[in-house]
Amino acid sequence: MSDVSEHTSEHTSEHTSDRATDCAPGLWWGRVSPGPWAALVWVPLMLAAPAAAMGRQVLGWFGLVVVAASAVAALFTAFGPHGRRGRLPDALLAIQAVATAVTVTTLPVDESLWLWVLLGLSIGAAAHPWWGPWAIIATALVAASWLGVALGWGGAVGGAFTVLASGFGTYAFYRLTEVVAELHRTRAQLAAVAVREERQRMSRDLHDLLGHSLSLIVVKAEAVRRIGPSDPDAVVAHARDIETIGRRALTQVRQAVAGYRGNGLADELANAEEALRAAGVTALVDGPDPLPPAVAADATLGWVVRESVTNVLRHARASSCRIVITVQTGRASVSITDDGVGAGPGPDTSGASLSTGLRGLSERVRAAGGTVTVDAEPGRGRRVSAWVPLDVTTVLSRDPTRESVAGGRTTR
């Protein structure tokens, strides 16, 4: 069930991410970015005065047509599928620059300023973001030189300032729209990632919670089947336990849906001893008694015990299981060792189920800043060890062993 849930979650999340990316506003004009239209509206305005002063200059009119066509084409291609980082917009801007330099020679000097401003505006809107600012500065210098010859330094400074203002103003405007579009895409991607992580959390939680509880219910049901004809009182006791386990599993599933992370170590130790005893497995628990509050309430170590004991019940075919808790300065560790089949093959050693549970367990422990190690040898059992950092720093020595034997519990 967990494998199918994880596969479905990942598959659905990928499609959700794709849809979010497709629907996210991008640079294609007509969504978030104003596209070429914010710059195109200036083309006829900038060409009106030069056209009025052109007279019957054939070369001048040809140059105006080339300037207008190259500017419009550069703007549209800059906001096409390849964007401003393509080569075609740069080539069209180069054509516009050459046409501008030729056309201004046919115009009065004061009217030629409009063509330089249009060139700076086109570069700011359509040029590659890396070299666009430098091209604007170069255009301003050329325009200042051209105007300065006829109009003096006043005309040169005024012309250069106009070209710089129009070019960098347009450049900043379009860069801002790119940043806004990128923020929209990032937000959509983060939302898709959050959905995927939440689905993975739910899949992991349900696997850990239901896997343990259902395994315990199966063990209890097998015990009822074995002793049913000979011990009715034991059957009633096991049935009561099955009811309690089912109710507890229902509560834990509700807690998982609400975002909680499960029981602490102390509760999981008690549940583990009960489950192992019901399955006829000798359980040895070695550690501080009572557990320090920070250790007893640690949900991560509780998940380690829960998942490891579940694997012992479902796969190990063990006769004994030893749980050791160690508390050191700023950290605590737990190890679960059984004498079962280890990594050997067998009808109950479902590799997919084991890997799913242990993978989810490793993710939990790593998220808490700890590590998990698994040592297994065919025919010699398996050992799962984990340590996590603690919020408190205390050093405690291990107390005498608490021993739980199948059919009863003794403490010494």
For each residue, the residues with C-beta under 8 A, 3 or more apart:
1: 4 5 206 207 210
2: 5 6 203 204 206 207 211 353 356 357 360
3: 6 7 352 353 356
4: 1 7 8
5: 1 2 8 9 202 203 206 207
6: 2 3 9 10 200 203 356
7: 3 4 10 11
8: 4 5 11 12
9: 5 6 12 13 196 199 200 202 203
10: 6 7 13 14 196 200
11: 7 8 14 15
12: 8 9 15 16 199
13: 9 10 16 17 192 195 196 199
14: 10 11 17 18
15: 11 12 18 19
16: 12 13 19 20 192 195 196
17: 13 14 20 21 189 192 193 196
18: 14 15 21 22
19: 15 16 22 23
20: 16 17 23 24 188 189 191 192
21: 17 18 24 185 188 189 192
22: 18 19
23: 19 20 188
24: 20 21 184 185 187 188 189
25: 31 32 33 180 181 184 185
26: 31 32 33 181 184 185
27: 32 33 79 83 177 178 181
28: 31 33 35 79 81
29: 33 34 35 36 37 79
30: 35
31: 25 26 28 181
32: 25 26 27 177 180 181 184
33: 25 26 27 28 29 79 174 177 178 181
34: 29 37 38 177
35: 28 29 30 38 79
36: 29 39 40 72 75 76 78 79 125 126
37: 29 34 40 41
38: 34 35 41 125 170 173 174
39: 36 42 43 75 121 122 124 125 126 170
40: 36 37 43 72 75
41: 37 38 44 45
42: 39 45 46 118 121
43: 39 40 46 47 68 71 72 118
44: 41 47 48
45: 41 42 48
46: 42 43 49 50 114 115 117 118 121
47: 43 44 50 51 64 67 68 114 115 118
48: 44 45 51 52
49: 46 52 53 111 114
50: 46 47 53 54 60 64 103 107 111 112 114 115
51: 47 48 54 64
52: 48 49
53: 49 50 107 108 111
54: 50 51 57 60 61 64 106 107
55: 60
56:
57: 54 60 61 106
58: 61 62
59: 62 63 102 103 106
60: 50 54 55 57 63 64 103 106 107
61: 54 57 58 64 65
62: 58 59 65 66
63: 59 60 66 67 99 100 102 103 106
64: 47 50 51 54 60 61 67 68 103
65: 61 62 68 69
66: 62 63 69 70 95 96 99 103
67: 47 63 64 70 71 96 99 100 103 115 118 119
68: 43 47 64 65 71 72
69: 65 66 72 73
70: 66 67 73 74 92 93 95 96 99
71: 43 67 68 74 75 92 96 118 122
72: 36 40 43 68 69 75 76
73: 69 70 76 77 92
74: 70 71 77 78 89 92 93 96 122 126
75: 36 39 40 71 72 78 79 122 125 126
76: 36 72 73 79 80
77: 73 74 80 82 86 88 89 92 126
78: 36 74 75 83 84 86 89 125 126 127
79: 27 28 29 33 35 36 75 76 83 84
80: 76 77 83 86
81: 28
82: 77 85 86 88
83: 27 78 79 80 86
84: 78 79 89 126 127 128 129 132
85: 82 128 129
86: 77 78 80 82 83 89 90
87: 90 91
88: 77 82 91 92
89: 74 77 78 84 86 92 93 126 127 128
90: 86 87 93 94 127 128
91: 87 88 94 95
92: 70 71 73 74 77 88 89 95 96 126
93: 70 74 89 90 96 97 122 123 126 127 135
94: 90 91 97 98
95: 66 70 91 92 98 99
96: 66 67 70 71 74 92 93 99 100 119 122
97: 93 94 100 101 119 139
98: 94 95 101 102
99: 63 66 67 70 95 96 102 103
100: 63 67 96 97 103 104 115 116 118 119
101: 97 98 104 105 142
102: 59 63 98 99 105 106
103: 50 59 60 63 64 66 67 99 100 106 107 112 115
104: 100 101 107 112 115 116 146
105: 101 102
106: 54 57 59 60 63 102 103
107: 50 53 54 60 103 104 111 112 115
108: 53 111 112
109: 112 146 147 149 150 151 155
110: 113 151 155
111: 49 50 53 107 108 114
112: 50 103 104 107 108 109 115 116 146 147
113: 110 116 117 143 147 159 162
114: 46 47 49 50 111 117 118
115: 46 47 50 67 100 103 104 107 112 118 119
116: 100 104 112 113 119 120 139 140 142 143 146 159 162 163
117: 46 113 114 120 121 162 163 166
118: 42 43 46 47 67 71 100 114 115 121 122
119: 67 96 97 100 115 116 122 123 139 163
120: 116 117 123 124 136 139 140 143 163 164 166 167 170
121: 39 42 46 117 118 124 125 166 167 170
122: 39 71 74 75 93 96 118 119 125 126 127
123: 93 119 120 126 127 132 135 136 139 167 171
124: 39 120 121 127 132 136 166 167 168 169 170 171 173 174
125: 36 38 39 75 78 121 122 170 171 174
126: 36 39 74 75 77 78 84 89 92 93 122 123
127: 78 84 89 90 93 122 123 124 131 132 135 136 171
128: 84 85 89 90 131 132
129: 84 85 132 175
130:
131: 127 128 134 135
132: 84 123 124 127 128 129 135 136 171
133: 136 137 168 171
134: 131 137 138
135: 93 123 127 131 132 138 139
136: 120 123 124 127 132 133 139 140 163 164 167 168 171
137: 133 134 140 141 164
138: 134 135 141 142
139: 97 116 119 120 123 135 136 142 143 163 167
140: 116 120 136 137 143 144 159 160 161 163 164 167
141: 137 138 144 145 160
142: 101 116 138 139 145 146
143: 113 116 120 139 140 146 147 159 160 163
144: 140 141 147 148 156 157 159 160 163
145: 141 142 148 149 156
146: 104 109 112 116 142 143 149 150 159
147: 109 112 113 143 144 150 151 155 156 158 159
148: 144 145 151 152 153 155 156 159
149: 109 145 146
150: 109 146 147 155
151: 109 110 147 148 154 155 156 159
152: 148 155 156
153: 148 156 157
154: 151 157 158
155: 109 110 147 148 150 151 152 158 159
156: 144 145 147 148 151 152 153 159 160
157: 144 153 154 160 161
158: 147 154 155 161 162
159: 113 116 140 143 144 146 147 148 151 155 156 162 163
160: 140 141 143 144 156 157 163 164
161: 140 157 158 164 165
162: 113 116 117 158 159 165 166
163: 116 117 119 120 136 139 140 143 144 159 160 166 167
164: 120 136 137 140 160 161 167 168
165: 161 162 168 169
166: 117 120 121 124 162 163 169 170
167: 120 121 123 124 136 139 140 163 164 170 171
168: 124 133 136 164 165 171 172
169: 124 165 166 172 173
170: 38 39 120 121 124 125 166 167 173 174
171: 123 124 125 127 132 133 136 167 168 174 175
172: 168 169 175 176
173: 38 124 169 170 176 177
174: 33 38 124 125 170 171 177 178
175: 129 171 172 178 179
176: 172 173 179 180
177: 27 32 33 34 173 174 180 181
178: 27 33 174 175 181 182
179: 175 176 182 183
180: 25 32 176 177 183 184
181: 25 26 27 31 32 33 177 178 184 185
182: 178 179 185 186
183: 179 180 186 187
184: 24 25 26 32 180 181 187 188
185: 21 24 25 26 181 182 188 189
186: 182 183 189 190
187: 24 183 184 190 191
188: 20 21 23 24 184 185 191 192
189: 17 20 21 24 185 186 192 193
190: 186 187 193 194
191: 20 187 188 194 195
192: 13 16 17 20 21 188 189 195 196
193: 17 189 190 196 197
194: 190 191 197 198
195: 13 16 191 192 198 199
196: 9 10 13 16 17 192 193 199 200
197: 193 194 200 201
198: 194 195 201 202
199: 9 12 13 195 196 202 203
200: 6 9 10 196 197 203 204
201: 197 198 204 205
202: 5 9 198 199 205 206 256 257
203: 2 5 6 9 199 200 206 207 360
204: 2 200 201 207 208 360 363 364
205: 201 202 208 209 256 261 262
206: 1 2 5 202 203 209 210 253 256
207: 1 2 5 203 204 210 211 356 357 360
208: 204 205 211 212 262 303 306 307 310 357 360 361
209: 205 206 212 213 249 252 253 256 262
210: 1 206 207 213 214 249 253
211: 2 207 208 214 215 307 310 314 353 357
212: 208 209 215 216 271 275 306 307 309 310
213: 209 210 216 217 245 246 248 249 252
214: 210 211 217 218 249
215: 211 212 218 219 275 310 313 314
216: 212 213 219 220 245 271 274 275 278 313
217: 213 214 220 221 242 245 246
218: 214 215 221 222
219: 215 216 222 223 275 278 279 313
220: 216 217 223 224 238 241 242 245 278
221: 217 218 224 225 238 242
222: 218 219 225 226
223: 219 220 226 227 234 238 278
224: 220 221 227 228 235 238 239 242
225: 221 222 228
226: 222 223
227: 223 224 230 231 234 235 238
228: 224 225 231 232 235
229:
230: 227
231: 227 228 234 235
232: 228 235 236
233: 236 237
234: 223 227 231 237 238
235: 224 227 228 231 232 238 239
236: 232 233 239 240
237: 233 234 240 241
238: 220 221 223 224 227 234 235 241 242 278
239: 224 235 236 242 243
240: 236 237 243 244
241: 220 237 238 244 245 278
242: 217 220 221 224 238 239 245 246
243: 239 240 246 247
244: 240 241 247 248
245: 213 216 217 220 241 242 248 249
246: 213 217 242 243 249 250
247: 243 244 250 251
248: 213 244 245 251 252
249: 209 210 213 214 245 246 252 253
250: 246 247 253 254
251: 247 248 254 255
252: 209 213 248 249 255 256 262 263
253: 206 209 210 249 250 256 257
254: 250 251 257 258
255: 251 252 258 260 262
256: 202 205 206 209 252 253 259 260 262
257: 202 253 254
258: 254 255
259: 256
260: 255 256
261: 205 299 300 303
262: 205 208 209 252 255 256 268 299 302 303 306
263: 252 267 268 271 299 302 306
264: 267 268 296 297 298 299 302
265: 268 269 291 295 296 297 298 299 301 302 305 325 334
266: 269 270 291 296 297 302
267: 263 264 270 271 302
268: 262 263 264 265 271 272 301 302 303 305 306
269: 265 266 272 273 285 305 323 325
270: 266 267 273 274
271: 212 216 263 267 268 274 275 306
272: 268 269 275 276 283 305 306 309 323
273: 269 270 276 277 283 285 404 409
274: 216 270 271 277 278
275: 212 215 216 219 271 272 278 279 309 313
276: 272 273 279 281 282 283 309 312 313 321 404 406
277: 273 274 280 281 283 404 405 406 407 408 409
278: 216 219 220 223 238 241 274 275
279: 219 275 276 313
280: 277 406
281: 276 277 312 313 318 319 320 321 338 406
282: 276 319 320 321 404 405 406
283: 272 273 276 277 320 321 322 323 403 404 405
284: 320 321 322 323 401 402 403 404
285: 269 273 323 325 401 402 403 404
286: 322 323 324 325 398 401 402
287: 291 323 324 325 326 327 398 399
288: 291 292 295 325 327 396 397 398 399
289: 399 400 402
290: 296
291: 265 266 287 288 295 296 325 327
292: 288 295 296 327 392 394 396
293: 296 297
294: 297 298 332 390 391 392 394
295: 265 288 291 292 298 301 325 327 332 390
296: 264 265 266 290 291 292 293
297: 264 265 266 293 294
298: 264 265 294 295 301 302 332 388 390
299: 261 262 263 264 265 302 303
300: 261 303 304 364 365 368 370 386 388
301: 265 268 295 298 304 305 325 332 334 386 388
302: 262 263 264 265 266 267 268 298 299 305 306
303: 208 261 262 268 299 300 306 307 361 364 365
304: 300 301 307 308 334 336 361 365 372 384 386
305: 265 268 269 272 301 302 308 309 323 334 336
306: 208 212 262 263 268 271 272 302 303 309 310
307: 208 211 212 303 304 310 311 357 358 360 361 384
308: 304 305 311 312 336 361 384
309: 212 272 275 276 305 306 312 313 321 323 336
310: 208 211 212 215 306 307 313 314 357
311: 307 308 314 315 316 354 357 358 382 384
312: 276 281 308 309 315 316 318 321 336 338 340 382
313: 215 216 219 275 276 279 281 309 310 316
314: 211 215 310 311 348 350 353
315: 311 312 340 341 346 348 349 350 353 354
316: 311 312 313 321 338 340 341 342 381 382
317: 340 341 346 348
318: 281 312 321 338 339 340 341 381
319: 281 282 339 340
320: 281 282 283 284 338 339
321: 276 281 282 283 284 309 312 316 318 336 337 338 339
322: 283 284 286 336 337 338
323: 269 272 283 284 285 286 287 305 309 334 335 336
324: 286 287 334 335 337
325: 265 269 285 286 287 288 291 295 301 332 333 334
326: 287 332 333 334 335 398
327: 287 288 291 292 295 331 332 390 394 395 396
328: 331 332 333 395
329: 393 394 395
330: 389 390 393
331: 327 328 370 387 388 389 390
332: 294 295 298 301 325 326 327 328 387 388 390
333: 325 326 328 385 386 387 388
334: 265 301 304 305 323 324 325 326 385 386 387
335: 323 324 326 383 384 385 386
336: 304 305 308 309 312 321 322 323 383 384 385
337: 321 322 324 381 382 383 384
338: 281 312 316 318 320 321 322 381 382 383
339: 318 319 320 321 380 381
340: 312 315 316 317 318 319 381 382
341: 315 316 317 318 344 346 349 378 379 381
342: 316 376 377 378 379 380 381 382
343: 349 376 377 378 382
344: 341 349 378 379
345: 349
346: 315 317 341 349
347:
348: 314 315 317
349: 315 341 343 344 345 346 354
350: 314 315 353 354
351: 354 355
352: 3 355 356
353: 2 3 211 314 315 350 356 357
354: 311 315 349 350 351 357 358
355: 351 352 358 359
356: 2 3 6 207 352 353 359 360
357: 2 207 208 211 307 310 311 353 354 360 361
358: 307 311 354 355 361 362 372 374 384
359: 355 356 362 363
360: 2 203 204 207 208 307 356 357 363 364
361: 208 303 304 307 308 357 358 364 365 372 386
362: 358 359 365 366 372
363: 204 359 360 366 367
364: 204 300 303 360 361 367 368
365: 300 303 304 361 362 368 370 371 372 386 388
366: 362 363 369 370 371 372
367: 363 364
368: 300 364 365 388 389
369: 366 388 389
370: 300 331 365 366 386 387 388 389
371: 365 366 386 387
372: 304 358 361 362 365 366 384 385 386
373: 384 385 386
374: 358 382 383 384 385
375: 382 383 385
376: 342 343 381 382 383
377: 342 343 380 381
378: 341 342 343 344
379: 341 342 344
380: 339 342 377
381: 316 318 337 338 339 340 341 342 376 377
382: 311 312 316 337 338 340 342 343 374 375 376
383: 335 336 337 338 374 375 376
384: 304 307 308 311 335 336 337 358 372 373 374
385: 333 334 335 336 372 373 374 375
386: 300 301 304 333 334 335 361 365 370 371 372 373
387: 331 332 333 334 370 371
388: 298 300 301 331 332 333 365 368 369 370
389: 330 331 368 369 370
390: 294 295 298 327 330 331 332 393
391: 294
392: 292 294
393: 329 330 390
394: 292 294 327 329
395: 327 328 329
396: 288 292 327
397: 288
398: 286 287 288 326
399: 287 288 289
400: 289 412
401: 284 285 286 412
402: 284 285 286 289 411 412
403: 283 284 285 409 410 411 412
404: 273 276 277 282 283 284 285 408 409 410
405: 277 282 283 408 409 410
406: 276 277 280 281 282
407: 277
408: 277 404 405
409: 273 277 403 404 405
410: 403 404 405
411: 402 403
412: 400 401 402 403
